[in-house]
Amino acid sequence: MKQVVKILIVLLIGSMTIIPFGNAQNRGRGHQGNAIVSNGMRTAHRNVNRNAHANYNTLPRWGAPISRKPSSTVKIRVGNSSLFYNKGIYYTRQHRNYVVERPVRGFRISVLPAGFRTILLGDLCFYYYFGTFYEWVPEYREYEVVAPPLGAIVDALPEGYEIRNINGYEYYYFDGTYYAEVNAPEFPDGVGYQVVQP
């Protein structure tokens, strides 16, 4: 009986020393509150920084109308409509303006935009740039626009996302997908945005 009590005391003391260390790490990164692990994915921050678009600061806001399309834009036919493509950004024509948005899933391009990120998920390889995910399709020798894969971690989101609070945790909601802010030492600022199902 005394052995069991000693073991319980050791475990209790050990847990008291581990918990503050974890909280100290969160505070050091500028985040408050507890962290969660969802579906075996990375630890998500309870409160997000609200600057997920920092790496795309010089690019137009997603969904924002602009009066003139950028120079050197390429016009692409998609079914009965047209897309305008320039340096990894897609525009559609709406009345007299051009609006930034993602191409339809299944749309293919032959060359990825400069600055794309490679994302490995198990045996699968995806490519990401400015809110759009691609996958290489060998039979066409092109990159196809695909749905955001669950678990993918990206370095930035285009401006135009919303912050949504679900069960006390904040998420970025962008183009129909939820992203959790996570620690990502593979990126220069140490923060990434992981595709999740909250």
C-alpha positions in Angstrom: 0.0 0.0 0.0 2.8 2.4 0.9 4.5 1.6 -2.5 1.2 2.6 -4.3 1.0 5.9 -2.3 4.6 6.7 -3.1 4.1 6.1 -6.8 1.0 8.3 -6.9 2.9 11.1 -5.1 5.7 10.9 -7.7 3.3 11.0 -10.6 1.4 13.9 -9.1 4.6 15.9 -8.6 5.8 15.0 -12.0 2.6 16.2 -13.6 2.9 19.5 -11.7 6.3 20.1 -13.1 5.4 19.3 -16.7 2.2 21.4 -17.0 3.8 24.8 -16.2 6.6 24.0 -18.6 4.1 23.5 -21.4 2.3 26.7 -20.5 5.6 28.6 -20.4 6.3 27.5 -23.9 2.9 28.8 -25.1 3.4 32.1 -23.3 6.9 32.4 -24.9 5.3 32.1 -28.3 2.8 34.9 -27.5 -0.3 32.6 -27.1 -2.5 32.4 -24.1 -4.6 29.5 -22.8 -4.5 25.8 -23.2 -3.6 23.9 -26.3 -5.3 20.9 -27.9 -4.3 18.0 -30.0 -6.9 17.1 -32.7 -7.0 13.8 -34.4 -3.4 13.2 -33.8 -2.4 16.4 -35.5 -0.2 19.2 -34.2 -1.0 21.1 -31.0 -3.2 24.0 -32.0 -3.2 27.4 -30.3 -6.4 28.5 -28.5 -6.0 32.1 -29.6 -4.7 32.9 -33.1 -2.5 35.8 -34.1 -4.8 37.2 -36.8 -1.9 37.8 -39.3 -1.9 34.6 -41.2 -1.6 36.6 -44.4 1.7 38.3 -43.5 3.7 36.4 -46.2 1.2 37.6 -48.8 1.0 41.2 -47.7 2.0 42.5 -51.1 -0.7 40.5 -52.9 -4.4 41.4 -53.4 -7.0 40.4 -50.9 -9.0 37.2 -51.7 -12.4 38.1 -53.0 -11.6 41.8 -53.4 -12.6 43.5 -56.6 -10.0 45.4 -58.6 -10.8 47.6 -61.6 -7.9 46.5 -63.8 -6.4 43.1 -64.2 -2.6 43.0 -63.8 -0.4 43.3 -66.8 0.8 40.1 -68.4 -2.3 38.2 -67.3 -3.1 35.1 -69.3 -6.8 34.4 -70.2 -7.8 30.7 -69.7 -11.1 29.2 -70.8 -12.8 27.0 -68.2 -16.0 25.5 -69.5 -18.3 28.5 -70.5 -16.4 31.0 -68.4 -12.9 32.5 -68.3 -10.2 32.8 -65.7 -7.4 35.3 -65.8 -4.1 34.1 -64.4 -1.1 36.0 -63.2 1.8 34.8 -61.0 -0.2 32.2 -59.1 -3.3 34.3 -58.6 -6.6 33.7 -60.4 -9.2 36.4 -61.3 -12.7 36.1 -62.6 -14.6 38.9 -64.3 -17.6 40.3 -62.4 -19.3 43.2 -64.1 -16.6 45.8 -64.6 -14.2 44.4 -62.0 -11.8 41.5 -61.6 -12.1 39.4 -58.4 -9.4 37.2 -56.8 -10.5 33.6 -56.2 -9.5 30.0 -56.5 -10.1 28.1 -59.7 -12.5 25.2 -59.7 -11.2 21.9 -58.4 -10.0 19.8 -61.3 -8.5 22.7 -63.1 -4.9 22.0 -64.3 -1.8 24.1 -65.0 1.5 23.0 -66.5 3.8 25.1 -64.3 3.5 25.9 -60.6 3.8 29.6 -59.5 7.0 30.9 -58.1 7.1 30.6 -54.3 5.0 27.5 -54.0 5.4 25.2 -51.1 5.7 21.4 -51.2 3.6 19.5 -48.6 4.2 15.8 -47.9 1.4 13.9 -46.2 2.5 10.2 -45.8 3.0 9.0 -49.4 1.1 11.9 -50.9 2.7 15.1 -52.2 0.8 18.4 -52.6 1.8 21.9 -53.7 0.4 25.1 -52.2 0.4 28.7 -53.1 -1.9 31.6 -52.1 -4.8 29.5 -50.9 -4.7 26.9 -53.7 -3.6 23.3 -53.4 -2.3 21.3 -56.3 -1.4 17.7 -57.0 0.7 16.3 -59.8 -1.2 14.2 -62.3 1.3 12.0 -64.2 -1.1 11.1 -67.1 -1.6 14.7 -68.0 1.8 15.9 -66.9 0.1 18.8 -65.2 -0.8 20.1 -61.7 -4.4 19.8 -60.7 -6.3 22.0 -58.3 -7.5 19.8 -55.4 -9.4 20.2 -52.1 -7.3 21.2 -49.1 -6.0 17.9 -47.7 -6.7 17.3 -44.0 -3.5 17.7 -41.9 -1.7 19.8 -44.5 0.3 22.7 -42.9 0.9 25.9 -44.9 3.1 28.9 -44.2 0.4 31.6 -44.9 -3.2 32.2 -46.0 -4.3 35.0 -48.3 -6.0 37.9 -46.7 -9.8 37.5 -46.7 -10.1 34.7 -44.1 -12.5 34.9 -41.1 -11.6 34.1 -37.4 -14.2 31.7 -36.1 -14.5 30.6 -32.4 -15.6 26.9 -32.0 -15.9 25.5 -28.5 -13.5 28.2 -27.1 -10.8 27.8 -29.8 -10.1 30.2 -32.6 -9.7 29.0 -36.2 -9.0 30.6 -39.5 -11.9 30.0 -41.9 -10.9 30.4 -45.5 -12.6 29.3 -48.7 -14.8 26.7 -46.9 -11.9 25.2 -44.9 -10.8 25.5 -41.3 -7.2 26.1 -40.4 -5.7 25.8 -36.9 -2.7 27.9 -36.0 0.1 25.5 -34.9 3.8 25.5 -34.0 5.8 24.9 -37.2 9.5 25.1 -36.7 10.0 24.3 -40.4 8.9 27.8 -41.2 11.0 30.9 -40.6 8.6 32.5 -38.1 7.8 29.1 -36.4 4.0 29.3 -37.1 1.9 27.3 -39.6 -1.7 26.8 -40.5 -3.0 23.3 -40.5 -6.1 22.1 -42.3 -8.4 20.6 -39.7 -12.0 19.6 -38.9 -12.8 21.3 -35.6 
